[in-house]
Amino acid sequence: MKQMSITGIGTKLVVITIGYAIPVALCQKYFSIDFTIRLLPHPALTIAGITLLAIGILGLLFSFIAIKKAYQKDALCTTGIYAICRHPIYASWILYITPASCFY
């Protein structure tokens, strides 16, 4: 069986994310579509966005450290952040995408 690279499907995930982010950004810029969140005041959204972004960065950092250790041992990663969350890298991606909407 062919061994998967350390990035797994991460490269495909990045391409897909960019693939839908570009049309959304172009629609907002050229067609005056307003995606602004008006439910909460802007300072509250900024604080929420920064907090979620920081949590996402830390989660991604801890995930990569755990994956690197397990990949070097050629073992399944079940400790650290992977003992708490089944897919912490994907959870971190969600925490990256959410702040982007909070900053508008």
Number of C-alpha atoms within 10 A of each C-alpha: 3 4 7 9 9 13 11 10 10 13 10 11 13 11 11 11 13 12 11 10 13 11 11 13 13 12 14 14 11 8 9 9 12 10 12 12 13 9 7 9 9 15 11 10 19 17 14 16 22 16 14 21 21 16 15 24 17 13 20 21 15 17 21 17 14 17 24 15 13 16 15 9 10 11 10 11 18 14 12 13 20 17 11 10 14 12 12 20 22 17 14 22 18 14 21 20 16 16 21 14 14 20 16 14
